[in-house]
Amino acid sequence: ETGVTQTPRHLVMGMTNKKSLKCEQHLGHNAMYWYKQSAKKPLELMFVYNFKEQTENNSVPSRFSPECPNSSHLFLHLHTLQPEDSALYLCASSQRYYGTNEKLFFGSGTQLSVL
Amino acid sequence: EDKVVQSPLSLVVHEGDTVTLNCSYEVTNFRSLLWYKQEKKAPTFLFMLTSSGIEKKSGRLSSILDKKELFSILNITATQTGDSAVYLCAVWWYGNKLVFGAGTILRVKS
């Protein structure tokens, strides 16, 4: 148990659906991240929130919309996705986000399949 | 472009073997290097290395960093089937980016 919980664990959606991924951390951290992990590719950073403020948007298409209502919760809202968006979506948290040797703690991910 | 390269991409060993996983990086203004173990889905933290030549050790796992040659190794001695996982290397640099390698898939056969 890493202290970072993601739901759902698996999600299958059509290209016209709207769904949301949820992440909650119980570590008292102030920074939260969304990563995308595709087969045989490095983890790709999507978004970073630091003290509820978005500090990084790594050129992610607008069909992915993040939301961070407080430092413990992070959402990723999905709409009109493409089949190439099928991947494992990982949430992570760290004490803060200033690049000074932070350790990230990851959730178990949501395995997303877009049909 | 900043990048982290791990090798080998995958390997299969027998229980009791010793393995060495490699991570080389080309990153502007290096700050630290992290190793993670990913079983099933959630990557779990193993080590953070910031100084050259100082070995970090935890049980059968150890890691060392060479900042001059820009690489790190992760050693696992007396491997067990529970060591089977994807091992990820990541590097922080001053631009507030954590860059990941593609990982090494380790399978330990009984």
Interface residues (C-beta under 8 A of the other chain):
Chain A: T2 V4 K40 K41 P42 L43 L45 E56 L88 L90 Y97 Y98 G99 T100 N101 E102 K103 L104 F105 F106 G107 S108 G109 Q111
Chain B: V4 R31 S32 L34 Y36 K40 K41 A42 P43 T44 F45 M48 T50 L88 A90 W92 W93 Y94 G95 N96 K97 L98 V99 F100 G101 A102 G103
